[in-house]
Amino acid sequence: MDENNIPISKNGFEKLKKELDDLKRERPEVIQAIKEAREEGDLRENAGYEAARERQSMLEARISHLESRLPKCNVIDISEMEGEKVVFGATVEIEDLDSGEVKRYTLLGPDEADFKQGTISVYSPLAQGLLNKEVGDVAEIDAPKGRIDYEIISIQFNSQEENSQ
């Protein structure tokens, strides 16, 4: 993974920018909560103060992370993509050749992958095994429980970008 060229969909990039803006807007509220808790007296036994300080720490860490990460993003408009091979932005339907189970995943960047939503990081072992394959190809994936063979049933584009808007 090239840390200076992180792939991300246009939609995913906009979500990260919005998160950063929201966090920056939250800063004054957290600072005010710390100020008010500090005015309550003894800071050693002040749960409100500790909670506000912890929130500030997490907020600042996330802001710092996003500010350093966003400039490294390579924004890709997947609504313009098409093709016959599995690449970043493709939605792939695969069948486990042993169990017959069919799964569907969209390959996206690490900052927008959400397994529960059917998106996986293009850097994950599964995605790496699927990349550049075509419909009908078999991908051999080394998983913790052993090797799994998946046949590629279909490759589509645009579905994730459309579903997320």
C-alpha angles and dihedrals in degrees: 000000000000105000091202096052108045113173116229135162119247089248092049091050091052090051091053091049090050091049090052092049091048092050092050089051089052093055097085091050092054092046089051091050090052091049093050093046091048089055090058091076132236106055094195092070099030109114092180091056092048092048092049092048091049091049090049091051093051092044094051092046092053092045090050091048093050094045091053094042103047096065089054094055120113102208113214122191100219092182086076095050130106138153149117099265134073109257138147108308096025121130107219129194112204135180124214101230093210101047101023089230113151120214133182125209137170114215110227139153123292093255094059103035113121114171092197089057093048097255124122133187114263084228095057117111091247094052092044089055092049099046116116093006122129135215109293094025120122120228117204109211123190105219130175089258092049138274118336122195116211125188115211108236100176143356120205137171135208097030098107095046091049094046093050098054 
